[in-house]
Structures are given as C-alpha cells and as structure tokens.
C-alpha cells in the first residue's frame, strides 16, 4: 500500500507546483510552450497508471524533469535564479537548462523497465541500448520542435523558448546532456537489475 502512495503524492505536489507557477509567468506564450509537453507526460502517466505502474524509482527519476521544466517555464530557462551555481563554477551562462536536459535522460530508466516487464527483450544489453537510443531520438525531435517554434513565433519569444543564450552549439550540447543523463540512468538500471538477480 505504501508503494502506491508515492506516485499520488508526486502528482499532488506537481498540481500545486504547477498552479503556483502558473501565476504571472515571465511570458505566457513561452510558459504554455514549455509546460505543454510536461502536461502531456503527466497526463499520460496518470491515464495509464492502472495499465502499467512503474517502480517508485522510475517515478522519482521522472519527476525531476517535471518539476525542473515547470520552474523553467515560469521564469524561462535562462532567467531561472541559478546564480549561485553560475558564480560557484565561474560559468558565463545560466546552465539550469543543461541540468534540465540531463534529467530528460532519466526517462531511460522507466523505458528500460517497461521493456523488461513487458518481456520485449531478454537481453539486458539490448534493453539498455534501446533506452539510451530512445532518449537520443526524443532529444533530437525536441530540438527540431524548438527550432520550428523559434522560426514561427515572435523573435523574443523564440529566443526565450530556445534558451540558447548566444551559444551556436546549444542544440548539440542539449542533446549531449540528454544522452549523458540517459547513460547515467541506464547504468543505474543495469546495476539494480544485476543486484536483483544476484539476490534472487
């Protein structure tokens, strides 16, 4: 019974967090564009909950992106108060968005978990590679969506949504951050699976 409470608690916390940050965002159109994919993710997880329940580890890992992206949507990613990290490491830009992209990779864990539970693959190596490549594919697709939004929207809104902060290689670095997060999450999954097998 306790294991069922965590997803509900995370959902309730997200609803409150979303409602608070929906008040007076920096730019309403950017706020909507940033929050739409997150709302789709949360709604999908809620609707499919009875059909497929992920582990608590998966829900925790998935929640990082949900909360970070919701905060980024309120301020726009380049304006999120993150000066303490910028100053600590002597960065010339706000890297909040990079950390956000890294948490995108955390979804490799539930992807691998889904593949294993549904017995879509009996190979741990293939499952891990599929999870990592899936994140890279999503990362590339999202960068294309960002580019299209920037082209069709007003210049200031497009730049705020991109969050490139003058970096011409921003899209490539974002995809790399997504991929590194996927590798980290997949390594965690492999470690937990092997430990589970050893204990079993």
Secondary structure, DSSP 8 states (H G I E B T S, - for coil): -HHHHHHHHHHHHHHHHHHHHTSS-S-HHHHHHHHHHHHHHHHHHHHTTTT----HHHHHHHHHHHHHHHHHHHH-GGGSS-HHHHHHHT-SS--HHHHHHHHHTTHHHHHHHHHHHTTS-S-HHHHHHHHHHHHHHHHHHHHHHHHHHHHHS-HHHHHHHH--TT-TTHHHHHHHHHHHHHHHHHHHHHHHHHHHHHH-
